[in-house]
């Protein structure tokens, strides 16, 4: 849940069931392309060999030529085999003097600054800082010139992936492993489009503003969906591919307040995780379970204050997690008054309410170490669509340019979750379907799929209980050169009431992946992951179909994807 921004030498992109194909041989092809030759080769027709913008930046326009498709092809050709865009020697400094050092480069990492989210990174962001082939292709047009002059950029990527799994149930058999929901498939993970304007956070002499409009289409929409925002695709139709708008916000940067104050308002990715929903913001193709069952998006106001060059404080006010503002006071009829919900109506989403975030961030002076401690989305904790009370931290350490580690731990919980082990609740569910007699039953809300889970409480006599979970994961990373990185991800996840994953058990996950970049615009990520549930079978089921309960305690998934930026 973070955004990755510019590297020091050269600006880079920011950090932010229909029919499925299931042929294993095609799945192998999707991540086996790493053995193939580069699909984009320079040609004499497309490239002027006498001009090398990496040596003489001023000749880049000559190299690109004219015409949209010609310039687009030439820009991909220019960067092929390179670890970054050509550097403009006249460009202003990309970070403030004496600011903590930039720990990473993109490629091969998914970020340049240690992630903290909720803001455009302070002290290190310049306008027009995205390395985009599309923007280069339109730079000589009137539209492109207007956008450049006004600091707007339009860009995105296409991410296609595949997996081969030891599970076989379709759909959903890989779950609770995620972003690989259905086994043995090729899928469009995400097609993403961003319209950005970045505020200049390096300067200290004037107030600046920024914004982002984002759209996503593909299988991954199910991991960004907020209840009430086009959520019918996920909660009613359970579509394989769908659309969402995970980030819709504006920002104001006030540099005169200490070392800078950013105020963001709108919908944005929650903070402060290592991972994010957007494909380029992750080391690996798959995600840890720790991230999968976490908070995803917030809507509200988030402030980030740089107290000095090493300390930042973040405070936010919103309306809950994956919640829409129209649900703050919305009520619906209760079709079945009961002991859990005795009234004739109830809140449509009981978790939609005034909600607070408080985080503290510290960076070492050399930029090699970073710690974020955060209380994310704190309110009364009432069971809601995804009303998780999140307390945790992330930490990063860089030993040298080849080795670094990223670590995360959290505890999250909800209160008053219906007890699946109670006979009365079981009767409600039998009569009215899953979540019967609650705001999330089909009769009350129209939710026919993917409703919030109930809890397996320790006592069968209570109607509800507090359901919590613990997640911890780390990424150990080795980067032998600027175009390759190898990640090893061990993880432990404990879901004692089964409210997050559907099975009350402990999980272990070991995964290893390779991130290979052919250029700053094209990345492939093959990997292998092993999952184990310690106390009960948790894999190879379908959470939306009782005919297919989970029946495996072990699961192996070989997978990979290709991300193509534009």
Secondary structure, DSSP 8 states (H G I E B T S, - for coil): -------SSS----------B--HHHHHHHHHGGGS--S----TTT--TT--TTT-GGGHHHHH-SSHHHHHHHHHHHHTT-SS----TTS--SS-TT-------TTTSS-SS----SSS-TTS--TT----HHHHHHTTSHHHHHHHHTT-EEEEEEEEEEEEES---TTTTTTTS-S--SSSEEEEEEEEEEEEE----S--SS-EEEEEEEEEEEGGGGGT--BTSSTHHHHTS--SSEEE---EEEEEEETTSTT-EEEEEEEEE-S--S--SSGGG-SSSS--HHHHTS--EEEEEEEEEESSSSEEEEEEEEEEESB-GGGSS-EEE-SS--SSS-SSEEESSTT-S-EEEEEEEEE-TTSSEEEEEEEEEES--B--SS--EEEEEEEEEE-SSSEEEEEEEEEEEEEEEEBTTSHHHHHHHHHH-TTTTSTTSHHHH---SS----B--S-TT-SEEEEEEEEEEEEEEEEEETTEEEEEEEEEEEETT-TTTSS-EEEEEEEEEEEEEEETTEEEEEEEEEEEESSS--BS--TT-TTS---BSEEEEEEEEEEEE-
